[in-house]
Amino acid sequence: MIIFIVAWCLSANICSYLQAYAPTNIAIAWLRTRRGINWAIPAALVVTPGCAWAADALVSILDRGGPPWLGFFAMLCVWNAFKFTLNALITPFRLAVSRQRRRRLKTLLRSQMERGQQPHSRDRSRRLRSGRVALASCRRTGT
């Protein structure tokens, strides 16, 4: 039981470390943000063939009798190509959901402003995060 707990904690720490410091994980995290979502497909079109080419080159070196530890880097290249490809496939759906959510929020805020109601606190925090709607509410109240 203790070995299971130690293994679980160790894998959780390794995962959090890799999420914070591995370059491809940082890139994927940025590509999932609001500013980077438009760059997800072009990035995948560049990175995926590059990683596939690097993996192929490493495997050919391994076939010619290269050091066996290069297999780890070949698998890492394949995994990174898979991550970017999957991110590019998911991006259009995430973008559509984001735009629909933004559109729904704008109509909700517009209807509340037309009725003269104060927006709910949850909507207000969202407005403060998005600059344009926050500016519109500041112009309305005169602050």
C-alpha positions, 0 to 999 in steps of 0.5 A, a space after each residue: 500500500 505504501 509503495 502505491 502511495 509513493 508511486 502515485 505521489 512521485 508520478 503526480 510530482 513528475 507530471 506537474 513538473 513536466 506541465 510547468 517546464 516541458 517546452 511542448 507542454 508550455 506551447 500546448 498550454 499557450 495554444 489553448 488560451 484565448 490569444 493562442 487558439 488561432 495559432 493551434 492549427 498552423 503550429 500543428 502543421 509545422 511541428 507535427 511533420 518536424 517531429 515525425 521527421 526527427 523521429 524517423 531520423 532517430 529510428 534510422 540511426 538506431 537501425 544502423 547501430 546507434 546508442 539505444 537511449 536514442 529510442 527514448 527521444 524517438 518516442 518523445 518525438 512521436 508523442 509530441 507529434 501526436 499531442 500537436 495533431 490532437 490539439 489541432 483536431 480539437 481546436 475548431 470545436 473549442 473555438 466554436 464553443 468559445 465564440 458561442 459562449 462569448 455571444 451568449 454572454 454578450 446577449 445576456 449582458 445587453 438584455 440586462 442593460 436594456 432592462 436597467 438591471 445590474 449584471 449578476 456578480 458572475 457576469 460582472 467578473 467575466 466582464 472584468 476579464 474581457 476588456 471590451 465589455 468592461 469598457 462598455 459598462 464603464 461608459 454606461 455608468 459614467 465611471 
